[in-house]
Amino acid sequence: MMAERFNRNGKAVPRVLHVVPALFGMEGLMGGAERYALELARYMADAVPTRLVTFGDVEQHETIGNLEV
């Protein structure tokens, strides 16, 4: 999913949201697809504001480099 906001000069600034529909992290899965989504989002976060949303038993917030998880 990609959304845009506008900066003070009226220029569109894209934002990216990746959603992984599986348990993720210490108690969840970390297979190939989950690792791919994490790495893709992590590298994209260096170029545009990016968030990765996953699902698990406990709500957690983490920052990995420029990526919000």
PDB file as gemmi writes it, atoms N, CA and C in Angstrom:
CRYST1    1.000    1.000    1.000  90.00  90.00  90.00 P 1                      
ATOM      1  N   MET A   1       0.848  -1.164   0.000  1.00  0.00           N  
ATOM      2  CA  MET A   1       0.000   0.000   0.000  1.00  0.00           C  
ATOM      3  C   MET A   1       0.893   1.227   0.000  1.00  0.00           C  
ATOM      4  N   MET A   2       0.515   2.202  -0.757  1.00  0.00           N  
ATOM      5  CA  MET A   2       1.305   3.422  -0.819  1.00  0.00           C  
ATOM      6  C   MET A   2       0.375   4.621  -0.691  1.00  0.00           C  
ATOM      7  N   ALA A   3       0.759   5.570   0.119  1.00  0.00           N  
ATOM      8  CA  ALA A   3      -0.031   6.785   0.304  1.00  0.00           C  
ATOM      9  C   ALA A   3       0.889   7.978   0.106  1.00  0.00           C  
ATOM     10  N   GLU A   4       0.310   9.115  -0.126  1.00  0.00           N  
ATOM     11  CA  GLU A   4       1.112  10.318  -0.295  1.00  0.00           C  
ATOM     12  C   GLU A   4       0.626  11.405   0.652  1.00  0.00           C  
ATOM     13  N   ARG A   5       1.556  12.149   1.138  1.00  0.00           N  
ATOM     14  CA  ARG A   5       1.281  13.378   1.864  1.00  0.00           C  
ATOM     15  C   ARG A   5       2.005  14.471   1.119  1.00  0.00           C  
ATOM     16  N   PHE A   6       1.693  15.674   1.447  1.00  0.00           N  
ATOM     17  CA  PHE A   6       2.326  16.794   0.772  1.00  0.00           C  
ATOM     18  C   PHE A   6       3.181  17.568   1.765  1.00  0.00           C  
ATOM     19  N   ASN A   7       4.386  17.941   1.327  1.00  0.00           N  
ATOM     20  CA  ASN A   7       5.245  18.734   2.195  1.00  0.00           C  
ATOM     21  C   ASN A   7       4.850  20.205   2.109  1.00  0.00           C  
ATOM     22  N   ARG A   8       5.588  21.054   2.757  1.00  0.00           N  
ATOM     23  CA  ARG A   8       5.240  22.487   2.808  1.00  0.00           C  
ATOM     24  C   ARG A   8       5.258  23.154   1.442  1.00  0.00           C  
ATOM     25  N   ASN A   9       6.015  22.590   0.514  1.00  0.00           N  
ATOM     26  CA  ASN A   9       6.096  23.157  -0.835  1.00  0.00           C  
ATOM     27  C   ASN A   9       5.018  22.602  -1.754  1.00  0.00           C  
ATOM     28  N   GLY A  10       4.129  21.766  -1.230  1.00  0.00           N  
ATOM     29  CA  GLY A  10       3.069  21.177  -2.040  1.00  0.00           C  
ATOM     30  C   GLY A  10       3.508  19.966  -2.836  1.00  0.00           C  
ATOM     31  N   LYS A  11       4.731  19.489  -2.597  1.00  0.00           N  
ATOM     32  CA  LYS A  11       5.245  18.324  -3.308  1.00  0.00           C  
ATOM     33  C   LYS A  11       4.768  17.043  -2.615  1.00  0.00           C  
ATOM     34  N   ALA A  12       4.335  16.064  -3.408  1.00  0.00           N  
ATOM     35  CA  ALA A  12       3.873  14.790  -2.854  1.00  0.00           C  
ATOM     36  C   ALA A  12       5.052  14.012  -2.273  1.00  0.00           C  
ATOM     37  N   VAL A  13       4.865  13.491  -1.068  1.00  0.00           N  
ATOM     38  CA  VAL A  13       5.874  12.675  -0.403  1.00  0.00           C  
ATOM     39  C   VAL A  13       5.259  11.291  -0.179  1.00  0.00           C  
ATOM     40  N   PRO A  14       5.741  10.259  -0.886  1.00  0.00           N  
ATOM     41  CA  PRO A  14       5.145   8.927  -0.747  1.00  0.00           C  
ATOM     42  C   PRO A  14       5.483   8.294   0.604  1.00  0.00           C  
ATOM     43  N   ARG A  15       4.575   7.447   1.080  1.00  0.00           N  
ATOM     44  CA  ARG A  15       4.786   6.632   2.273  1.00  0.00           C  
ATOM     45  C   ARG A  15       4.364   5.219   1.919  1.00  0.00           C  
ATOM     46  N   VAL A  16       5.047   4.214   2.486  1.00  0.00           N  
ATOM     47  CA  VAL A  16       4.790   2.820   2.136  1.00  0.00           C  
ATOM     48  C   VAL A  16       4.431   2.031   3.392  1.00  0.00           C  
ATOM     49  N   LEU A  17       3.448   1.139   3.256  1.00  0.00           N  
ATOM     50  CA  LEU A  17       3.056   0.228   4.328  1.00  0.00           C  
ATOM     51  C   LEU A  17       3.095  -1.194   3.790  1.00  0.00           C  
ATOM     52  N   HIS A  18       3.896  -2.064   4.426  1.00  0.00           N  
ATOM     53  CA  HIS A  18       3.930  -3.488   4.096  1.00  0.00           C  
ATOM     54  C   HIS A  18       3.147  -4.222   5.182  1.00  0.00           C  
ATOM     55  N   VAL A  19       2.302  -5.167   4.805  1.00  0.00           N  
ATOM     56  CA  VAL A  19       1.526  -5.956   5.762  1.00  0.00           C  
ATOM     57  C   VAL A  19       1.887  -7.424   5.587  1.00  0.00           C  
ATOM     58  N   VAL A  20       2.309  -8.065   6.682  1.00  0.00           N  
ATOM     59  CA  VAL A  20       2.620  -9.497   6.674  1.00  0.00           C  
ATOM     60  C   VAL A  20       1.534 -10.183   7.496  1.00  0.00           C  
ATOM     61  N   PRO A  21       0.628 -10.942   6.855  1.00  0.00           N  
ATOM     62  CA  PRO A  21      -0.522 -11.531   7.554  1.00  0.00           C  
ATOM     63  C   PRO A  21      -0.192 -12.852   8.247  1.00  0.00           C  
ATOM     64  N   ALA A  22       0.839 -12.849   9.079  1.00  0.00           N  
ATOM     65  CA  ALA A  22       1.224 -14.065   9.803  1.00  0.00           C  
ATOM     66  C   ALA A  22       1.831 -13.658  11.135  1.00  0.00           C  
ATOM     67  N   LEU A  23       1.807 -14.570  12.102  1.00  0.00           N  
ATOM     68  CA  LEU A  23       2.515 -14.321  13.350  1.00  0.00           C  
ATOM     69  C   LEU A  23       3.974 -14.105  13.010  1.00  0.00           C  
ATOM     70  N   PHE A  24       4.615 -13.204  13.688  1.00  0.00           N  
ATOM     71  CA  PHE A  24       5.933 -12.745  13.282  1.00  0.00           C  
ATOM     72  C   PHE A  24       6.766 -12.480  14.519  1.00  0.00           C  
ATOM     73  N   GLY A  25       8.030 -12.715  14.466  1.00  0.00           N  
ATOM     74  CA  GLY A  25       8.902 -12.369  15.577  1.00  0.00           C  
ATOM     75  C   GLY A  25       9.297 -13.575  16.396  1.00  0.00           C  
ATOM     76  N   MET A  26       9.606 -13.329  17.660  1.00  0.00           N  
ATOM     77  CA  MET A  26      10.159 -14.362  18.530  1.00  0.00           C  
ATOM     78  C   MET A  26       9.245 -15.577  18.665  1.00  0.00           C  
ATOM     79  N   GLU A  27       7.937 -15.378  18.813  1.00  0.00           N  
ATOM     80  CA  GLU A  27       7.015 -16.493  18.989  1.00  0.00           C  
ATOM     81  C   GLU A  27       6.381 -16.939  17.684  1.00  0.00           C  
ATOM     82  N   GLY A  28       6.601 -16.207  16.626  1.00  0.00           N  
ATOM     83  CA  GLY A  28       5.947 -16.507  15.357  1.00  0.00           C  
ATOM     84  C   GLY A  28       6.906 -17.044  14.318  1.00  0.00           C  
ATOM     85  N   LEU A  29       6.510 -16.877  13.086  1.00  0.00           N  
ATOM     86  CA  LEU A  29       7.274 -17.380  11.961  1.00  0.00           C  
ATOM     87  C   LEU A  29       8.385 -16.422  11.573  1.00  0.00           C  
ATOM     88  N   MET A  30       9.440 -16.959  11.016  1.00  0.00           N  
ATOM     89  CA  MET A  30      10.467 -16.135  10.387  1.00  0.00           C  
ATOM     90  C   MET A  30      11.072 -16.967   9.274  1.00  0.00           C  
ATOM     91  N   GLY A  31      10.222 -17.319   8.323  1.00  0.00           N  
ATOM     92  CA  GLY A  31      10.660 -18.099   7.178  1.00  0.00           C  
ATOM     93  C   GLY A  31      11.066 -17.195   6.037  1.00  0.00           C  
ATOM     94  N   GLY A  32      11.134 -17.771   4.856  1.00  0.00           N  
ATOM     95  CA  GLY A  32      11.585 -17.040   3.678  1.00  0.00           C  
ATOM     96  C   GLY A  32      10.723 -15.851   3.326  1.00  0.00           C  
ATOM     97  N   ALA A  33       9.400 -16.029   3.321  1.00  0.00           N  
ATOM     98  CA  ALA A  33       8.502 -14.931   2.941  1.00  0.00           C  
ATOM     99  C   ALA A  33       8.563 -13.795   3.959  1.00  0.00           C  
ATOM    100  N   GLU A  34       8.596 -14.129   5.236  1.00  0.00           N  
ATOM    101  CA  GLU A  34       8.652 -13.107   6.279  1.00  0.00           C  
ATOM    102  C   GLU A  34       9.989 -12.367   6.230  1.00  0.00           C  
ATOM    103  N   ARG A  35      11.053 -13.108   6.032  1.00  0.00           N  
ATOM    104  CA  ARG A  35      12.376 -12.494   5.935  1.00  0.00           C  
ATOM    105  C   ARG A  35      12.457 -11.576   4.715  1.00  0.00           C  
ATOM    106  N   TYR A  36      11.873 -12.026   3.586  1.00  0.00           N  
ATOM    107  CA  TYR A  36      11.861 -11.207   2.366  1.00  0.00           C  
ATOM    108  C   TYR A  36      11.112  -9.898   2.611  1.00  0.00           C  
ATOM    109  N   ALA A  37       9.931  -9.983   3.224  1.00  0.00           N  
ATOM    110  CA  ALA A  37       9.135  -8.779   3.492  1.00  0.00           C  
ATOM    111  C   ALA A  37       9.888  -7.822   4.410  1.00  0.00           C  
ATOM    112  N   LEU A  38      10.538  -8.359   5.434  1.00  0.00           N  
ATOM    113  CA  LEU A  38      11.298  -7.529   6.363  1.00  0.00           C  
ATOM    114  C   LEU A  38      12.457  -6.838   5.653  1.00  0.00           C  
ATOM    115  N   GLU A  39      13.223  -7.587   4.885  1.00  0.00           N  
ATOM    116  CA  GLU A  39      14.378  -7.002   4.202  1.00  0.00           C  
ATOM    117  C   GLU A  39      13.960  -5.990   3.138  1.00  0.00           C  
ATOM    118  N   LEU A  40      12.897  -6.294   2.387  1.00  0.00           N  
ATOM    119  CA  LEU A  40      12.393  -5.353   1.388  1.00  0.00           C  
ATOM    120  C   LEU A  40      11.979  -4.045   2.061  1.00  0.00           C  
ATOM    121  N   ALA A  41      11.200  -4.149   3.129  1.00  0.00           N  
ATOM    122  CA  ALA A  41      10.739  -2.959   3.844  1.00  0.00           C  
ATOM    123  C   ALA A  41      11.914  -2.193   4.449  1.00  0.00           C  
ATOM    124  N   ARG A  42      12.891  -2.921   4.972  1.00  0.00           N  
ATOM    125  CA  ARG A  42      14.056  -2.282   5.590  1.00  0.00           C  
ATOM    126  C   ARG A  42      14.842  -1.449   4.578  1.00  0.00           C  
ATOM    127  N   TYR A  43      15.055  -2.003   3.397  1.00  0.00           N  
ATOM    128  CA  TYR A  43      15.782  -1.263   2.362  1.00  0.00           C  
ATOM    129  C   TYR A  43      14.950  -0.113   1.796  1.00  0.00           C  
ATOM    130  N   MET A  44      13.642  -0.317   1.645  1.00  0.00           N  
ATOM    131  CA  MET A  44      12.778   0.760   1.147  1.00  0.00           C  
ATOM    132  C   MET A  44      12.748   1.933   2.122  1.00  0.00           C  
ATOM    133  N   ALA A  45      12.842   1.634   3.421  1.00  0.00           N  
ATOM    134  CA  ALA A  45      12.780   2.678   4.443  1.00  0.00           C  
ATOM    135  C   ALA A  45      13.930   3.671   4.327  1.00  0.00           C  
ATOM    136  N   ASP A  46      15.011   3.265   3.682  1.00  0.00           N  
ATOM    137  CA  ASP A  46      16.122   4.190   3.467  1.00  0.00           C  
ATOM    138  C   ASP A  46      15.799   5.207   2.374  1.00  0.00           C  
ATOM    139  N   ALA A  47      14.792   4.909   1.539  1.00  0.00           N  
ATOM    140  CA  ALA A  47      14.429   5.800   0.434  1.00  0.00           C  
ATOM    141  C   ALA A  47      13.152   6.597   0.700  1.00  0.00           C  
ATOM    142  N   VAL A  48      12.142   5.955   1.319  1.00  0.00           N  
ATOM    143  CA  VAL A  48      10.861   6.604   1.604  1.00  0.00           C  
ATOM    144  C   VAL A  48      10.382   6.161   2.982  1.00  0.00           C  
ATOM    145  N   PRO A  49       9.570   6.972   3.677  1.00  0.00           N  
ATOM    146  CA  PRO A  49       9.024   6.549   4.967  1.00  0.00           C  
ATOM    147  C   PRO A  49       8.243   5.236   4.807  1.00  0.00           C  
ATOM    148  N   THR A  50       8.632   4.215   5.576  1.00  0.00           N  
ATOM    149  CA  THR A  50       8.076   2.870   5.409  1.00  0.00           C  
ATOM    150  C   THR A  50       7.748   2.263   6.763  1.00  0.00           C  
ATOM    151  N   ARG A  51       6.617   1.551   6.822  1.00  0.00           N  
ATOM    152  CA  ARG A  51       6.225   0.790   8.013  1.00  0.00           C  
ATOM    153  C   ARG A  51       5.960  -0.643   7.610  1.00  0.00           C  
ATOM    154  N   LEU A  52       6.237  -1.567   8.520  1.00  0.00           N  
ATOM    155  CA  LEU A  52       5.927  -2.981   8.340  1.00  0.00           C  
ATOM    156  C   LEU A  52       4.971  -3.367   9.458  1.00  0.00           C  
ATOM    157  N   VAL A  53       3.794  -3.875   9.095  1.00  0.00           N  
ATOM    158  CA  VAL A  53       2.794  -4.294  10.077  1.00  0.00           C  
ATOM    159  C   VAL A  53       2.701  -5.810  10.029  1.00  0.00           C  
ATOM    160  N   THR A  54       2.813  -6.439  11.196  1.00  0.00           N  
ATOM    161  CA  THR A  54       2.706  -7.890  11.305  1.00  0.00           C  
ATOM    162  C   THR A  54       1.723  -8.213  12.421  1.00  0.00           C  
ATOM    163  N   PHE A  55       1.491  -9.476  12.649  1.00  0.00           N  
ATOM    164  CA  PHE A  55       0.536  -9.902  13.658  1.00  0.00           C  
ATOM    165  C   PHE A  55       1.220 -10.823  14.650  1.00  0.00           C  
ATOM    166  N   GLY A  56       0.822 -10.734  15.908  1.00  0.00           N  
ATOM    167  CA  GLY A  56       1.386 -11.575  16.950  1.00  0.00           C  
ATOM    168  C   GLY A  56       0.494 -11.547  18.174  1.00  0.00           C  
ATOM    169  N   ASP A  57       0.903 -12.275  19.203  1.00  0.00           N  
ATOM    170  CA  ASP A  57       0.117 -12.361  20.432  1.00  0.00           C  
ATOM    171  C   ASP A  57       0.228 -11.097  21.287  1.00  0.00           C  
ATOM    172  N   VAL A  58       1.338 -10.386  21.164  1.00  0.00           N  
ATOM    173  CA  VAL A  58       1.596  -9.211  21.987  1.00  0.00           C  
ATOM    174  C   VAL A  58       1.891  -8.022  21.078  1.00  0.00           C  
ATOM    175  N   GLU A  59       1.285  -6.869  21.392  1.00  0.00           N  
ATOM    176  CA  GLU A  59       1.565  -5.665  20.615  1.00  0.00           C  
ATOM    177  C   GLU A  59       2.970  -5.175  20.928  1.00  0.00           C  
ATOM    178  N   GLN A  60       3.743  -4.934  19.886  1.00  0.00           N  
ATOM    179  CA  GLN A  60       5.106  -4.437  20.040  1.00  0.00           C  
ATOM    180  C   GLN A  60       5.374  -3.380  18.984  1.00  0.00           C  
ATOM    181  N   HIS A  61       6.243  -2.461  19.302  1.00  0.00           N  
ATOM    182  CA  HIS A  61       6.697  -1.448  18.348  1.00  0.00           C  
ATOM    183  C   HIS A  61       8.214  -1.482  18.363  1.00  0.00           C  
ATOM    184  N   GLU A  62       8.809  -1.457  17.186  1.00  0.00           N  
ATOM    185  CA  GLU A  62      10.255  -1.540  17.078  1.00  0.00           C  
ATOM    186  C   GLU A  62      10.699  -0.699  15.887  1.00  0.00           C  
ATOM    187  N   THR A  63      11.897  -0.188  15.955  1.00  0.00           N  
ATOM    188  CA  THR A  63      12.485   0.522  14.826  1.00  0.00           C  
ATOM    189  C   THR A  63      13.762  -0.198  14.440  1.00  0.00           C  
ATOM    190  N   ILE A  64      13.871  -0.531  13.162  1.00  0.00           N  
ATOM    191  CA  ILE A  64      15.069  -1.184  12.636  1.00  0.00           C  
ATOM    192  C   ILE A  64      15.632  -0.244  11.579  1.00  0.00           C  
ATOM    193  N   GLY A  65      16.691   0.454  11.908  1.00  0.00           N  
ATOM    194  CA  GLY A  65      17.202   1.486  10.999  1.00  0.00           C  
ATOM    195  C   GLY A  65      16.145   2.564  10.840  1.00  0.00           C  
ATOM    196  N   ASN A  66      15.703   2.808   9.602  1.00  0.00           N  
ATOM    197  CA  ASN A  66      14.650   3.791   9.333  1.00  0.00           C  
ATOM    198  C   ASN A  66      13.262   3.163   9.272  1.00  0.00           C  
ATOM    199  N   LEU A  67      13.174   1.863   9.476  1.00  0.00           N  
ATOM    200  CA  LEU A  67      11.907   1.128   9.348  1.00  0.00           C  
ATOM    201  C   LEU A  67      11.160   1.083  10.672  1.00  0.00           C  
ATOM    202  N   GLU A  68       9.859   1.417  10.621  1.00  0.00           N  
ATOM    203  CA  GLU A  68       8.980   1.264  11.782  1.00  0.00           C  
ATOM    204  C   GLU A  68       8.283  -0.084  11.664  1.00  0.00           C  
ATOM    205  N   VAL A  69       8.388  -0.918  12.708  1.00  0.00           N  
ATOM    206  CA  VAL A  69       7.752  -2.242  12.709  1.00  0.00           C  
ATOM    207  C   VAL A  69       6.733  -2.274  13.829  1.00  0.00           C  
TER     208      VAL A  69                                                      
END                                                                             
